[in-house]
Amino acid sequence: MVHGVGAHSVKMTKFNVQNVANPGLCVDCGYKHHGERFGLKECGWGGEQEMHLTWHQDIRPGRRSVCWDVSSGDPQAPVLLYNCHGMGGNQLWKYDPVSASFVLKIRKIEF
C-alpha cells in the first residue's frame, strides 16, 4: 500500500510503502548503501521511509543516488539498493493500484 504525501515537483513524487499484510510496517532503507538489502520497520520510527519515484521511474530513498534494484530474474531475488543508472530495466518501477503493489518490468513485488 502506498501513501503519497503530495507531489514534490513535476519530476518526483514522494511516498512511503506499507506492508499489505501488516500496515504498521513500512519499507525502510535504513540509510543502507550500494549492494545492500533493506526491509521493513515500524512505520514512522526513524529510519529512511520516505521514497521518491523519479521521472526515470526509479525509486530512491530520500534524495539519494541509490535506487531499488532487482538484478536477477529469479522470483525470489531480493530488492537491493544499487547506484541509479536511469536506464530502466532492473530499476524501472510502476505502481499497480489494483493490487497495491509495485511492479518491476518483469514481476510484481510485494512487501
C-alpha positions as CSV (number, residue, x, y, z in Angstrom):
1,M,0.0,0.0,0.0
2,V,1.4,3.4,-0.9
3,H,0.7,6.6,0.9
4,G,1.7,9.7,-1.0
5,V,2.5,12.8,0.8
6,G,2.0,15.1,-2.2
7,A,4.0,15.9,-5.3
8,H,7.5,17.1,-4.6
9,S,7.8,18.6,-8.1
10,V,6.8,17.8,-11.6
11,K,9.6,15.2,-11.8
12,M,9.4,13.4,-8.5
13,T,6.7,12.2,-6.1
14,K,7.4,11.2,-2.5
15,F,5.6,8.5,-0.6
16,N,6.0,5.7,1.9
17,V,5.3,2.0,1.3
18,Q,3.3,0.0,3.9
19,N,3.2,-3.8,4.1
20,V,-0.1,-5.1,2.8
21,A,-0.5,-7.8,5.4
22,N,0.7,-5.6,8.3
23,P,0.1,-1.9,7.6
24,G,2.1,-1.0,10.7
25,L,5.3,-1.9,8.9
26,C,6.9,0.3,6.2
27,V,9.7,-0.2,3.8
28,D,12.8,1.3,5.4
29,C,16.0,1.6,3.5
30,G,17.8,2.4,6.8
31,Y,20.5,4.5,5.1
32,K,22.0,1.4,3.5
33,H,24.5,1.6,0.7
34,H,25.1,0.2,-2.8
35,G,24.6,-3.6,-2.9
36,E,22.8,-3.8,0.5
37,R,19.4,-5.2,1.3
38,F,16.7,-3.3,3.1
39,G,13.5,-4.3,4.8
40,L,10.5,-3.4,6.9
41,K,10.4,-1.4,10.1
42,E,7.6,0.0,12.3
43,C,6.1,3.0,10.3
44,G,7.2,6.4,11.4
45,W,10.0,5.4,13.7
46,G,13.1,7.0,12.4
47,G,15.0,5.2,9.6
48,E,14.6,6.1,6.0
49,Q,11.0,5.5,5.0
50,E,10.3,8.4,2.5
51,M,10.8,7.2,-1.1
52,H,10.8,9.1,-4.3
53,L,9.5,7.9,-7.7
54,T,11.5,10.0,-10.2
55,W,10.8,10.8,-13.8
56,H,13.1,7.9,-14.7
57,Q,10.5,5.7,-12.9
58,D,13.1,4.5,-10.4
59,I,12.5,4.5,-6.7
60,R,15.0,6.3,-4.5
61,P,15.2,6.6,-0.7
62,G,15.1,10.3,0.0
63,R,17.1,12.3,-2.5
64,R,20.0,9.8,-2.6
65,S,21.6,8.4,-5.8
66,V,20.8,4.7,-5.0
67,C,17.7,3.0,-6.3
68,W,15.6,0.0,-5.7
69,D,17.1,-2.7,-8.0
70,V,16.4,-6.4,-8.7
71,S,19.4,-7.7,-10.6
72,S,18.1,-11.2,-11.1
73,G,15.1,-12.7,-12.9
74,D,14.7,-15.3,-10.1
75,P,11.3,-14.8,-8.5
76,Q,12.9,-14.9,-5.0
77,A,15.6,-12.3,-5.8
78,P,15.8,-9.6,-3.2
79,V,15.3,-5.9,-3.9
80,L,18.7,-4.2,-3.2
81,L,20.0,-0.7,-3.4
82,Y,22.2,0.0,-6.4
83,N,23.6,3.2,-7.9
84,C,20.9,4.7,-10.1
85,H,21.6,4.4,-13.8
86,G,18.5,5.9,-15.3
87,M,18.2,3.2,-18.0
88,G,15.1,1.4,-16.7
89,G,15.3,-2.4,-16.8
90,N,16.0,-3.7,-13.3
91,Q,15.3,-0.3,-11.8
92,L,12.1,0.5,-13.8
93,W,9.1,0.5,-11.5
94,K,5.3,1.2,-11.9
95,Y,2.7,1.2,-9.2
96,D,-0.3,-1.0,-9.8
97,P,-3.3,0.5,-7.9
98,V,-5.4,-2.7,-8.4
99,S,-3.0,-4.9,-6.5
100,A,-1.5,-2.1,-4.4
101,S,1.9,-3.3,-5.4
102,F,5.0,-2.0,-7.2
103,V,5.7,-3.8,-10.5
104,L,9.2,-4.2,-11.9
105,K,9.2,-4.7,-15.6
106,I,9.2,-8.5,-15.2
107,R,7.3,-9.1,-12.0
108,K,5.2,-7.8,-9.1
109,I,7.0,-7.0,-5.8
110,E,5.1,-7.3,-2.5
111,F,6.4,-6.0,0.8
